[in-house]
Amino acid sequence: MTRKLFGTDGIRGTANRHPMTAEIAMKVGMAAGHYFVRGTHRHRVVIGKDTRLSGYMIEPALVAGFTSMGMDVLLVGPMPTPAVAMLTHSMRCDLGVMISASHNPFVDNGIKLFGPDGYKLPDVVELKLEKLIQSDLSSKFVAPDQLGRARRLEDASGRYVEFAKKTFPSDLRLDGLKIVVDCANGAAYKVAPEVLWELGADVVSVGVSPNGFNINKDCGSTSTATLCDQVITHGADIGIALDGDADRLIICDEHGQVIDGDQIMGLVTTHMHKRGLLKGGGLVATVMSNMGLEKYLEGQGLTLERTQVGDRYVVERMRADNFNVGGEQSGHIVLGDYATTGDGLVAALQVLAVLVEQGKPTSEVCKLFDPYPQILKNVRYGITFPLEVDSVKQAISEGEDRLNGTGRVLIRKSGTEPLIRVMAEGQDPKLVEQVVDDIVAAVLDVS
């Protein structure tokens, strides 16, 4: 069975349009509620959300679905995705739900599910849930006296604030550091500034005035101009940008220069290695991470293990091979010793710990390697699938041969659109551009 609702990160789409409707949300609650009710104990689910207007529609629909199956609901309101994952496990809940479309604009929303262990559900479970969603679950409704209850968990933010602070070395403080934090008008707009302030920092907060419509709008990790400007304006030591659900981190140095996820992963990995805390002998990242990171890690005697795009696949490899650091170039940083999913705030705290220990500017601490020139172009295709055509295969092969030893070619099909993503990187930027253009031309010839 092919998944129709669940993508690489839960269910996502335009709010109030299929599949992100109240009807589907209620059916998700019914299906997940039925699937995760096991045993005779009083079952419960924790539900968090970001600040999108549509959260007011999706949240009560999920509550109706879960309670109809006899599951109690704990509502935590706006809260980072990693906080929901943490609470699910720490409070012995049977299931966790995050209502968010992450870095997408406010018109979108999504539903992410976490199992009792705090990890995102595997593909096989999502397939089973899809079958249940498409079936008639009315025969599974519990008796009137067994209906679930819903209540608000008043101390949820405090629990997460203390959890995040404990990931920062207990012998260090942020006193003397001026930090700009951009919360993208999203889920971390309260907790992130509070954590940084309580650890001693002088905090300048932006993106902390959500109104239901402005999440990720000209702010956050996918729009860093505001962050960079504020760092320069306030003479800050570092800028920290989260996305709408705070599972992603991008930083900028004291000069307003952006530092991406590859540099952050390299810093955290080597720092943990020097402290004897690194597991797996390296880092797990995706096929999109720059070759500059790979070469840098090799120079440190460490490896870079690559997975397909998607933080869930990074986590799966980390768990399978006992790595404790992984992530994506886009800023999903997964620290397995602390969290079960990407946590932008916790990752930022590890970077800040290195800054405090070394006592050097962010630009010196976080710029570890020069990225290889990388070019990515998207090509739309028609009825014929280009990657099955001999001329396209030949163009790809020739490109790989031309970059052999000095770069690489990566060709991917979009999971949501009829697009072929053509990426190449290498030491010679002109050669990289020629390789990409030649492959793009071959794809266009058959499209």
ZALO-592369 format. One record per atom (N, C-alpha, C): x, y, z. Coordinates in steps of 0.02 Angstrom, whole numbers, plus 50000, padded with zeros to 5 digits. Example, Ala and Ser with C-alpha at 12.3 -4.5 7.8 and 13.67 -1.06 7.14 Angstrom:
# ZALO-592369
506604971650390 506154977550390 506604983550390 506424988850354 506844994750357 506455000250394 
# end
This chain:
# ZALO-592369
500434994050000 500005000050000 500445006250000 500315011049956 500685017349952 500365022449999 500785026050036 500535031050082 500235036850044 499625038850062 499275044350029 499235050550073 499245049550138 499185055150185 499855057050215 500225052150238 500855053450273 501425054450223 501805059750234 502405060950195 503015059350237 503575062750224 504185061450262 504165064350332 503685068850344 503635071850411 502895072850430 502535067250434 501845067450453 501385069350395 500815072150412 500325074350362 500385081950357 500395084450295 500485091750287 500115094050225 499855100250228 499515103050170 499215109850187 498855112650139 498525119050150 497945118250199 497905122650247 497395122150299 496695122750270 496245118550295 495545118450274 495455115950203 495975112650177 495935109250113 496205102250124 495935097350089 496165090550098 496925090050087 497295086750132 497055082750189 497045086450255 497205092950255 497225096450319 496555099650336 496055095350344 495385097450363 495215095050433 494695097950462 494475095650528 494255088350525 493945086450469 493705079450462 494295074550465 494815075950427 495395071450427 495735071550495 495785077450526 496105077850592 495725073550642 495055073750641 494675069650687 494785062250673 494815060450609 494935053450591 495635051150612 496125055750607 496795054050631 496775052650706 496415056850743 496345055750815 496005049150831 495475047550793 495125041250803 495575035250788 495915035650731 496345030050710 496925029050757 497275034450774 497855033850819 497625032050889 497055034850910 496795033150975 496635025750981 496315023050930 496155015950930 496785011650928 497265013550885 497875009550876 498305009450939 498345015150974 498795015451031 498465014051099 497825012251099 497515010051161 497685002751172 498105001451221 498334994651235 498324993651310 498024988351332 498004986951403 497414990351436 497404990051502 496824992451540 496954999151575 497575001751569 497715008151602 497355013851567 497325019551601 497005025451572 497495028451522 497325028151458 497775030351406 497735037951397 498305040851374 498295048051364 498775050151308 498615055851278 499005058651224 499145065951240 499745068251224 499915075351232 499905078651163 499575084351159 499505088051096 499795095051103 500275096651060 500545103351057 500425106250988 500555112650980 500455115950916 500915121950911 500965124650849 501315130950842 500795136550842 500935142150811 500505148050820 500055149550760 499965144950714 499545146050655 498805146650674 498455150750638 497735151650649 497375144950644 497565140750597 497215134450586 497295129450642 497755130750688 497825126450745 497195126250788 496815131850787 496185132050825 495655127450795 495725125750731 495265121050699 495485113850709 496135112750700 496385105850700 496415102850770 496605107050819 496675104450887 496025101450915 495465105050914 494845102050941 494605095950901 494755095850836 494565089950796 494955083850819 495595084650831 496005079150857 495745076950926 495585081850968 495325080251035 494695075951029 494245077850985 493625074050975 493775066850955 494255066050909 494425059350887 494725055150943 495185057950980 495515054051034 495025052351090 494635057251111 494175055851167 493635050751148 493445050651084 492945045751063 493195038651069 493865037851071 494165031251079 494385029951151 494175034351196 494325033251266 494995035751289 495325039851250 495995042251268 495945049251297 496265050351355 496305056951385 496805061251347 496685067751347 497095072351308 497395077651354 498045078751346 498405084051381 498585089351329 498325095351337 498445100751290 498995105351318 499505106651277 500055110751301 500105117451264 499675118551214 499685124851178 500305125551135 500505131851118 501105132851078 501725130251113 502055125651081 502635122251111 503055119251055 503725119551060 504145116651008 504005109250997 504095107050935 504025099950920 504445095550966 505085097050977 505485092751022 505215092651093 504875098051115 504585098051181 504015092951186 503605092551133 503065087651131 503345080551133 503875079351094 504195072751095 504455071151164 504775075951196 505055074851263 504505073551314 503965077451312 503415076551360 503065069851350 502995067751288 502675061351274 503025055751311 503685055651307 504075050351340 504115051451416 504275057551437 504395058651509 503755057951550 503175059251520 502545058651557 502195051951546 502545047351514 502285040651501 501625040851463 501585045551415 500995045751372 501035040151320 500465038351294 500435033151243 500565035751173 500525042351166 500585045451100 500695052951109 501055055851061 501145063151059 500965065750991 500685071750989 500475074850926 500725082150924 501025084050868 501215091050857 500835093550796 500475099050805 500115102250750 500555107750723 500865106650666 501325111550638 501505109750566 501655114850527 501945113850461 502655116550460 502975116550519 503685118050525 503855124850497 504265125050444 504515131350415 504055134150361 503495130850347 503035133150295 502655139450317 502355143150270 501955149050288 501315147150325 500975152250351 500405150950395 499835147250361 499775147850295 499215144650260 499245137050264 499825134350277 499915127150283 499875124950356 499735118550366 499795115650433 499935108250425 500075104950480 500245097850478 500115094450543 500155087850542 500075083750602 500655078850605 501055079350658 501605074650669 501435070350730 501575063950724 501415059250778 502055056250807 502065055550873 502625052450908 502365046550949 502755041150948 502575035350988 502735036251061 502585031351103 502715031951175 503445033251193 503905031351148 504615032451161 504855039351140 504395043451112 504575050151092 504855050651022 504895045050986 505155045150917 504575045550868 504705048450809 504205048650757 504025041550736 503415040550715 503175033850698 503515031150636 503675024750635 503965021750575 503455021150519 503705020050459 503265019650400 502725014350409 502905008650438 502435003150443 501835005050486 501945008850539 501395010950582 500965016150546 501285020850510 500905025750473 500455022550420 500705017250389 500285013550341 499675010550374 499765007750434 499205004850470 498705010250490 498955016150509 498505021550527 498115023950466 498435024150408 498075026150347 497485021450333 497605014850341 497065010050331 496485011350379 496665012850442 496145014150492 495765020650476 496125025750454 495805032150437 495305031250381 495455026850334 495015025650276 494445020750291 494455017850351 493945012950369 493395016150412 492875012350425 492335014650469 492515012650540 492665017650582 492885016250650 492315016950701 491705017950677 491155019250724 491035013350771 491185007350748 491085001550792 491595001250848 492125005450843 492645005450894 492535010850947 492015014950940 491885020150990 491775016951058 492045020251109 491965017551177 491275019351204 491085016051258 490445017451290 490445024451319 489855027451328 489815034351354 490205035551417 490215030551462 490575031651526 491325030551519 491555028651459 492275027551448 492595033051404 492205038051387 492485043451347 493075046751381 493545049151339 494135052551367 493975059651389 494435062451428 494375069351452 494965073451423 494865079851418 495405084251395 495535089551448 496165090951461 496345096251507 497005099451485 497105105551507 497715109151489 498265107551540 498865106151514 499445104851557 499775111551571 499645114351629 499855121151644 500605122051649 500975116951670 501695117751681 502115115051624 501815114351565 502185111351508 502795115451489 502715122051483 503275126251463 503835126051515 503655126051578 504155125651631 504545119151629 504195113651614 504535107251608 505055107451553 504865110351495 505335110551439 505915115351452 505775121051483 506305125851499 506835122451542 506625118851593 507115115551637 507485109951601 507135106351558 507455101151518 508005104151475 507835109451439 508325112551394 508935115151432 508815118351488 509375121051528 509845115551552 509585109751565 510005104251589 510465101451535 510335103051472 510785100751419 511395105251413 511375111051446 511945115651446 512405113751505 513065113651494 513525111551548 513405115351613 513345111751667 513155114851731 513685119551759 514305118951735 514845123151761 514935129451718 514505130451669 514565136351626 513955140851632 514065147251614 513525152151611 513585156151547 513045159551529 513045163851470 513145171151488 513345172551549 513465179351570 513955182851524 513785188951504 514235192851461 514105191951387 513695187151368 513535186151297 512885189751280 512905193551225 512295196551199 512055192251141 511445189751145 511175184951096 510535187651067 510505187851001 509865189150967 509545182450951 508935181450972 508585175250957 507955176850918 507885173750859 507305174750815 506875168450819 506295169150848 505855163350859 505345162250804 505395165950749 504975165050690 504235166050703 504075169750757 503375170550777 503035163650784 503425158850807 503185151950809 503165149050879 503235142450882 503095138650942 503555140251001 504165142650987 504645143851041 504665151151063 504165155051045 504205162251057 504235164151131 504015159651174 504075160951246 504675157251277 504745150951261 505235146851298 505955148351279 506095149751215 506795150651195 507115156751228 506805162751225 507105168351260 507175167151335 506695163751365 506715162351436 507305158051455 507435152751417 508005148351430 508665152251427 508745156051374 509375159851365 509465164951421 508925168451440 508975173451493 509145170151560 508815164651575 508935161351640 509645158551646 509965157151588 510655154851589 511155160751590 510895166851592 511335172551603 511435177251545 511165175751487 511295179751428 510915186351428 511185191251392 510835197351376 510455195851311 509795195451314 509395192751259 509025198251222 509095198251156 508695202551112 508225197851074 507575198351086 507095193751057 506735196850998 506715193250942 506315195350884 505895189450862 505385190750823 504935185350803 504575182250861 504365186550908 504025184050969 503335187250977 503035189350921 502365192450924 501905188950875 501755182550886 501335178850839 500625181550838 500315181550779 499615183750773 499195178750734 499475172850721 499115167750683 499295167750609 499555173450585 499695174150514 500445175150498 500845177050547 501525179350533 502065174250548 501885168050562 502385162850575 502835162050514 503485162250524 503995161450471 503995167050420 503595172250430 503555177650380 504115182650390 504595182750344 505165187350347 505545186650412 505565180650439 505925179450501 506075171950508 506465170250559 506605163250571 507165160450529 507265153950534 507845150650503 507835150550428 507255151650397 507215151650324 507215158750295 507245163750338 507275170650315 507695174550365 508355174050357 508815176250409 509025183650405 508765187350357 508975194350350 508825198350413 508245197150443 508055200750505 508555199150561 508715192850568 509185190750620 509855194250610 510115193950550 510775196950536 510765204450549 510235207850528 510185215050540 510175216650615 509805212650652 509755213950724 510405212650761 510785207750738 511445206350768 511905212350759 511905215150699 512325221050685 512075227050725 511425228250724 511135234050758 511285234050832 511235228150864 511325227750936 512035225950957 512485224950908 513165223050926 513195216450963 512775211750942 512735205350977 513315200750960 513425195851003 513965190950993 513755185350945 513105184050942 512865178550900 512115179450888 511875176850833 511155176750819 510915169650812 510335168250839 510045161450837 509365161950805 509255158150751 508605158150717 508305151150720 507695150750744 507305144550745 506775144950690 506465139350675 505905139550628 505255139050666 504695138350630 504045138750660 503905133950717 504185127950713 504075123150767 504715121850807 505235125750793 505865125850833 506245119350832 506185115350778 506605109450773 507195110650726 507275116950705 507795118750657 508185124850682 508835124950669 509265130350692 509735132750637 509755139350628 510275142650588 510555148250631 511195149550628 511485154850669 511845159850624 512005165650651 512435170350616 512955172950666 513535174850639 514075177150683 514005184550698 514485187250733 514455194150756 514475199150698 514675196850639 514685201150580 514045200650538 513575196550562 512955195550525 513015190650468 513525186350470 513625181250419 513285174750440 512885171850395 512495165850411 512945159750414 512815155450463 513175149150472 512655143550469 512715139050420 512185134050409 512275127850452 511805123150440 511795117050480 512415112750474 512735112750416 513345108750407 513905111150454 514005117750458 514515120450502 514345118950576 513705119650592 513485118350661 513605110950679 513415106450634 513515099250647 514255097650654 514675100750612 515385099550616 515665101850683 515435107650706 515675110350770 515465105850828 514825104150831 514585100050887 514905093050886 514985090150827 515275083450822 515995083350846 516405088050822 517115088050842 517195089850915 516765094350941 516815096151011 516655090251056 516135086451038 515965080551077 516505075251072 516805074751012 517355069951003 517945071651049 518115077851053 518675079951096 518535078651170 517905078951188 517705077751258 517575070351272 517665066051222 517555058951231 516825057051236 516385061251209 515665059951215 515335057651150 515725057651095 515445055951030 515365048351023 514795046250995 514675039250982 514635038050907 514835032250884 514775030450814 515375032350772 515825036250800 516425038050762 516315043350710 515765047150715 515645052350666 514945055150671 514675056950613 514055060650608 513605057550555 512955057650567 512465055450516 512135061650486 512175062450421 511865068050386 511545065450323 511255069950283 510915067650223 511355068750161 511105066550105 511475067250042 511575074550023 511225079250056 511275086350039 511855089750075 512145086750126 512695089950162 513295090850117 513645096350126 514185098350082 514795093850089 515145092850034 515755088750035 516295091950079 516255098550087 516725101850131 516685099250202 516065097750225 515975094850291 516285087850294 516165083950242 516435077150240 517195077150243 517515081550205 518255081950205 518515084450272 518155089150301 518365091650367 518345086150419 517805082250420 517755076850469 518295071550457 518435070050394 518975065250378 519635067550408 519755074050405 520365076850434 520395076250509 519815075350540 519785074350613 519745066950632 519805062650581 519765055450594 519055053050605 518565056850580 517865055150589 517525053850523 516955050650525 516595048850464 515955052850456 515705053350395 515055056250380 514635050850346 514125048550381 513665043550354 513065047250324 512895045750262 512355049350227 511715045250222 511145048650228 510495045550218 510105049650166 509515047150146 509085051150103 508835057150142 508565062050106 508345068250138 507755066950185 507775070050243 507255069050293 507555067450361 507395071350412 507705070150477 507505063450508 506925060850487 506725054350514 507205048850493 507475049450431 507945044450406 508625045250441 508795051350458 509405052550497 509345049150565 508775050050597 508675047050663 508685039450660 508365036750608 508365029450600 509075026650595 509505030050555 510205027750549 510585028650615 510455034150649 510785035350714 510615029750763 509985027950766 509775022750813 510035015850793 510055014550728 510275008050705 511025006950716 511425012350708 512145011650712 512465015150772 512045017150820 512285019950883 512685026350875 512435030950833 512705037650830 512315042250877 512635047350903 512255052050945 512245059150918 512505060250857 512435066750824 512235065650752 511745069450730 511525068950660 511135075250642 510975075850578 510585081650559 510595083050485 510355089050468 510295091150399 510605098050389 510825099350329 511115105750311 510625111450326 509985110050320 509465115050332 509405117150405 509725113550450 509725115550520 509385110850569 509115105150545 508875100150592 509495096850624 509595097950688 510165094950723 509875090350777 510045083950772 509785078850818 510345076750864 510255077850928 510755075850979 510445070251020 510645064151004 510315058251031 510375057451106 510875060651137 510935060151209 510405064251245 510095068951210 509605073351241 508905072651212 508845071451147 508195071951114 508095066451064 507465065351046 507285060150998 507155063050928 507195069650923 507075072950859 507485079350858 507465083050803 507845089250799 507605094250851 508075097650883 507905102650934 508355108650923 508085114050893 508485119850877 508775123250938 508385123750992 508625127151052 509185123151086 509095116751093 509605112551125 510245112551084 510185112351017 510775112750975 511125119450984 510745124850989 511035131451000 511415131751065 511155128551116 511495128551181 512165125051178 512225119951136 512865116451130 513375121051094 513145124851044 513585129651011 513805135051060 513335137451100 513495142651149 513995140151201 513945133851219 514415130951267 515125131251240 515205129751175 515865130151144 516125137351144 515675142051129 515875149151129 516125151251197 515765149251249 515965151051317 516635147851335 516715141451320 517335137951336 517935140851301 517855142551237 518425144951198 518545152451206 518025156151224 518105163351234 518305167051171 518105164551113 518275167651049 517635169851014 517695174350965 517105176550927 516775170750889 516135171550877 515755166450841 516055165050773 516295170250739 516575169450672 517195164950672 517565164850726 518155160550731 517975153550753 517485152950796 517315146450824 516905142250775 516455145450739 515955141650700 516125140850626 516625144250601 516815143450531 517385138250528 517205131950516 517685126550519 517975124650452 517605125650398 517835123550332 517525127950278 517835128150221 517565131650163 517125126750124 516475128250117 516035123650080 516245123150007 516155117249978 516255116549906 515695120349870 515855123549813 515325126649773 514785121449757 514165123349768 513605118649759 513055122149721 512815118949669 512275121749627 511695116749625 511095119249637 510495115049634 509985118449588 509735114649539 509215117149494 508645112149490 508035114749489 507445110549484 507165110849413 507015105049385 506775104649316 506095101049316 505595104449291 504925101449287 504875096849225 504555091149233 504485086449177 503755084849164 503625081849106 502945080249086 502775072949097 502495069749046 502265062849052 502855058049058 503375059149018 503955054749019 504395056049080 504555050749116 504985051549174 505715051649151 506055057349157 506715058149126 507255053349149 507235051349213 507775047249239 507775040249211 507265038449172 507245031849140 507455032249066 507645038249043 507835039248973 508595038648966 508815035048915 509535033648906 509955039948900 509705044948864 510095051048855 510215054748921 509715054548965 509795057749031 510275053649074 510205047049071 510665042849109 511385044049086 511485044849021 512155046048995 512425052749018 512005057949018 512225064549040 512425064449114 512055060649153 512225060049225 512885056449233 512965050949196 513585047049200 514185051149179 514105055049125 514655059249102 514825064649153 514315067349185 514435072349237 514815069549295 514625063549316 514975060249371 515705058949353 515825056949292 516515055649270 516925062049271 516625067549248 516995073949246 517165076449316 516745074849365 516865077149434 517235071949476 517395066349447 517685060749484 518285062949526 518235062049591 518775063749636 518775070849661 518415075249626 518405082349646 517715084849664 517205080649657 516525082749673 516035076949664 515395078649662 514885073449656 514255076249624 513855071749598 513215073449567 512665070049608 512125073549620 511555070749656 510915072549618 510555067449596 509925068349559 509365065449601 508845069549615 508285067149656 507625069049623 507145064849631 506455066349611 506095069449670 505745074849658 505345077949710 504805073149733 504675073149798 504155068849824 503455071849820 503405078249801 502765081649801 502575084849734 503075085649689 502945088949625 503295085149569 503085086149506 503435083049449 504075086749434 504555086349479 505185089849472 505765084949480 506295086149441 506925082749451 507405087849481 507695086249538 508175090749571 508885088649550 509225093149516 509895091849491 510395095749533 510815092249570 511315095549612 512005092749597 512495097249596 513185095249591 513605099849634 514165097249658 514625101349696 515335098949682 515805103349689 516495101449676 516965107249688 517605106049680 518105111249694 518115116649640 517925114949578 517945119749523 517225122149509 517065128449528 516375130749519 516145130949447 516585132549400 516395132649329 516215125749304 516615120749324 516475113849304 515815111549334 515695113249397 515065111349430 514475114249392 514515120549373 513975123749337 513855120449268 514405118749234 514345115449169 514005108649175 514205104849226 513915098149236 513155098749249 512965103349293 512255104249308 511865106349246 512145111149209 511795113649149 511715108149096 512215103949089 512175098549039 511645093349058 511595091849122 511085086949144 510395090049139 510335096349157 509685099949151 509465100049078 509925101449033 509755101548962 509515094748938 509835089448962 509625082648942 508925081048968 508775083349029 508105082149056 507585086149017 507745092349000 507275096548962 507135093748893 507625090448864 507545087648796 506995082248794 506865079048850 506365073648850 505735075648889 505715081648913 505145083848955 504615087448913 
# end
